[in-house]
Amino acid sequence: MAVKLRKKALASGKISLYLDLYNGEQSTYEFLKLYLYKRPKDDLEKQHNKAVTQTAENIRAKRELQAGAEHNGVAPALKQKVNFFEYMQSGLATEHWTNL
């Protein structure tokens, strides 16, 4: 799965950053709600653009690692299926859950 960081010009004069997630068949987009100045006027705006770009690149790298893990059959902990009945029995067997 490919994860690319893309830019979209907005009518307000800023640039919106988003991720293009391509799985070989279709593309999905994840807008990051991160914005760049189209033409930075001073050093503060230039630093802002660099920091936001670095943040967006870090998010892209994380999504790429997640997509690679899912593609290879390793599900993230939040997406693993857990049997609720077994979970409750194991929890009730511990001392911390005896007062429930």
KEMARTI-30552 format. One line per 10 residues: number of its first residue (from 1); their letters; for each residue x, y, z of N, C-alpha, C, CB. Coordinates in steps of 0.2 Angstrom, whole numbers, plus 2048, in hexadecimal, padded with zeros to 3 digits. Atoms other than C-alpha are relative to their C-alpha. Glycine has a CB too. Layout:
# KEMARTI-30552
NUM = A = X Y Z X Y Z X Y Z X Y Z  ...
***
This chain:
# KEMARTI-30552
1 = MAVKLRKKAL = 804 7FA 800 800 800 800 804 806 800 7FB 800 806  7FC 7FA 801 807 811 7FB 7FC 806 804 801 802 7F9  803 7FA 7FD 804 820 806 804 806 7FE 801 7FF 808  7FD 7FA 803 808 831 7FE 7FE 806 804 800 800 7F9  802 7FA 7FD 808 842 806 7FF 805 7FA 805 803 805  802 7FC 806 7FF 84E 7FA 7FE 807 803 7FA 7FD 7FC  802 7FA 7FE 7FB 860 7FA 7FA 803 7FB 806 805 7FF  806 7FE 804 7EB 869 7F4 7FF 808 802 7F9 7FD 802  800 7F9 7FF 7EA 87C 7F1 7F9 802 802 802 804 7FA  807 7FD 7FE 7DB 885 7FA 7FF 807 7FE 800 7FF 808
11 = ASGKISLYLD = 802 7F9 803 7D1 894 7F5 803 805 805 7F9 800 800  7FD 7FB 7FB 7D8 89D 805 807 801 7FF 7FF 7FD 807  7F9 7FE 801 7E9 89D 7FF 805 7FB 803 802 807 801  7FB 804 7FC 7F0 88F 80A 800 7F9 7FC 7FD 7FF 807  800 806 803 7F4 87D 805 7FF 7FB 806 808 7FF 7FE  802 805 7FC 7EC 86E 80D 804 7FA 7FF 7F8 7FF 800  7FC 806 800 7F6 85E 811 7FB 7FA 801 806 800 804  804 806 7FF 7EE 84D 80F 804 7FA 7FE 7F9 800 7FC  7FC 806 802 7F3 83B 80D 7FC 7FC 7FB 800 7FB 806  803 804 806 7EF 831 7FD 802 7F8 802 802 802 7F9
21 = LYNGEQSTYE = 7FF 807 7FE 7ED 81E 803 7FE 7FC 7FA 7FC 7FE 806  801 804 805 7EE 812 7F4 801 7F9 801 804 803 7F9  7FF 807 7FF 7EB 800 7F6 801 7FB 7FA 7FB 7FD 804  800 804 806 7ED 7FA 7E4 7FA 800 7FC 802 7F9 802  807 800 803 7DB 7FC 7E0 7FD 807 800 7FB 7FB 803  803 7FA 800 7D5 80C 7E6 804 805 805 7F9 7FF 803  7FC 7FB 7FB 7DB 81C 7EF 7FB 803 805 803 806 7FC  804 7FD 7FB 7D4 823 7FF 804 806 802 7FE 7FB 806  7FD 7FA 7FE 7D8 834 806 7FF 801 807 7FE 806 7FC  800 7FF 7F9 7DC 839 818 802 807 800 804 7FB 804
31 = FLKLYLYKRP = 7FE 7F9 7FF 7DC 84C 81A 802 801 807 7FA 805 7FF  7FC 7FF 7FA 7E8 851 828 7FE 806 804 807 800 7FF  801 7FA 7FD 7E1 862 82C 806 804 802 7FB 7FF 807  7FA 7FC 7FF 7F2 869 82B 801 804 7F9 806 7FB 800  800 7FB 805 7F5 879 820 807 803 800 7FB 805 801  7FA 7FD 802 804 881 818 7FE 807 7FD 805 7FC 7FB  801 7FA 803 806 893 813 803 7FF 7F9 805 806 803  7FE 801 807 807 894 800 806 804 7FE 7FA 802 7FB  7FA 7FC 800 813 8A2 800 802 803 806 7FF 806 7FA  7FF 7FE 7F9 81B 8A4 811 804 807 7FF 805 7FB 803
41 = KDDLEKQHNK = 7FE 7F9 800 81F 8B7 814 806 801 804 7FB 804 801  7FB 7FF 7FC 82B 8B5 822 803 7FA 803 7FE 805 806  7FD 806 7FD 836 8A9 82C 7FB 7FC 804 806 802 804  805 803 7FC 828 8A5 838 7FB 7FB 7FC 7FC 805 804  804 804 804 81D 89F 82A 804 7FA 7FD 7FD 804 7FA  7FC 805 803 82B 895 822 801 7FB 805 807 803 7FE  7FF 805 7FB 82F 88D 833 7F9 7FC 801 802 803 806  807 803 800 81C 889 834 7FF 7FA 7FB 7FA 805 800  801 804 806 81C 881 823 805 7F9 801 802 803 7F9  7FB 806 7FE 82C 876 828 7FD 7FB 805 807 803 801
51 = AVTQTAENIR = 803 804 7FA 824 870 838 7FA 7FC 7FE 7FE 805 806  806 803 802 813 86C 830 802 7FA 7FB 7FB 805 7FD  7FE 805 805 81C 863 822 803 7FA 803 804 803 7FB  7FD 805 7FC 826 859 82E 7FB 7FB 804 805 802 805  806 804 7FD 816 854 838 7FD 7FC 7FC 7FC 805 804  804 804 805 80D 84F 829 804 7FA 7FD 7FE 804 7FA  7FC 806 803 81C 844 823 800 7FB 806 807 803 7FF  800 805 7FB 81C 83C 834 7FA 7FC 800 801 803 807  806 803 800 80A 838 833 800 7FB 7FA 7FA 805 7FF  7FF 804 806 80D 831 821 804 7FA 802 803 804 7FA
61 = AKRELQAGAE = 7FB 806 7FE 81B 825 828 7FC 7FC 804 806 803 803  804 804 7FB 80F 81F 836 7FB 7FC 7FC 7FD 804 805  805 803 804 801 81B 829 803 7FB 7FC 7FC 805 7FC  7FD 805 804 80D 812 81E 802 7FA 804 806 803 7FC  7FF 806 7FC 813 807 82C 7FA 7FC 802 804 802 806  806 804 7FE 802 803 831 7FD 7FC 7FA 7FA 805 803  802 804 806 7FD 7FF 81F 804 7FA 7FF 7FF 805 7FA  7FB 806 801 80C 7F4 81D 7FE 7FA 805 807 802 800  801 805 7FB 808 7EB 82D 7F9 7FC 7FF 800 803 807  806 803 802 7F6 7E8 828 800 7FC 7FA 7FA 805 7FF
71 = HNGVAPALKQ = 7FF 804 806 7FB 7E2 817 804 7FA 801 804 804 7FB  7FC 806 7FE 807 7D5 81F 7FC 7FC 805 807 802 802  804 804 7FC 7F9 7CF 82A 801 801 807 802 7F9 7FF  7FF 7FE 7F9 7FE 7D7 83A 7FB 806 802 808 802 802  805 7FB 7FE 7EF 7E0 841 802 804 806 7F9 7FD 801  7FF 7FC 7FB 7F1 7EF 84C 7FC 7FE 806 7FF 807 7FF  803 802 7FA 7EC 7EC 85E 7F9 803 801 804 803 806  806 7FD 800 7DD 7F7 85C 7FB 7FC 7FC 800 807 7FF  805 803 805 7D6 7ED 84D 800 7F8 801 803 801 7FA  800 808 7FF 7D9 7DB 854 7F9 7FF 803 806 7FE 805
81 = KVNFFEYMQS = 807 803 7FD 7C9 7D1 858 802 7FD 806 7FD 7FC 7FA  800 803 7F9 7C7 7CC 86A 7FA 7FD 802 803 806 805  806 803 7FD 7BB 7C0 871 7FE 804 807 801 7F9 800  802 7FC 7FA 7B1 7CB 87E 7FF 7FB 806 7FA 804 7FE  801 804 7FB 7AC 7BC 888 807 7FD 803 7FC 7FA 7FD  7F9 802 7FD 7BE 7B5 88A 803 806 804 805 7FE 7FA  7FD 7FA 7FD 7C4 7C7 88E 7FD 801 807 7FF 806 7FC  803 7FF 7FA 7B7 7C8 89C 802 7FB 805 7F8 801 7FF  7FE 806 7FC 7BB 7B7 8A3 807 801 803 7FF 7F9 7FD  7F9 7FF 7FD 7CE 7BB 8A4 800 806 804 804 801 7FA
91 = GLATEHWTNL = 800 7FA 7FB 7CA 7CC 8AC 7FD 7FE 807 7FC 805 7FD  803 802 7FA 7BF 7C4 8B9 804 7FC 804 7F9 7FD 7FF  7FC 804 7FD 7CC 7B8 8BD 806 803 804 803 7FB 7FB  7FB 7FD 7FD 7D8 7C5 8C3 7FD 804 806 803 806 7FB  802 7FD 7FA 7D7 7CE 8D4 7FD 807 7FF 806 800 805  802 7F9 801 7D4 7DF 8CD 7F8 800 7FE 804 803 7FB  807 800 802 7C3 7DA 8C6 7FB 7FD 804 800 7FD 7F9  805 804 7FB 7BB 7D1 8D5 7FB 804 803 805 7FD 805  805 7FC 7FD 7B2 7E0 8DB 7FB 802 7FB 803 806 803  805 7FD 805 7A8 7E3 8CB 7F9 7FD 801 802 7FF 7F9
***
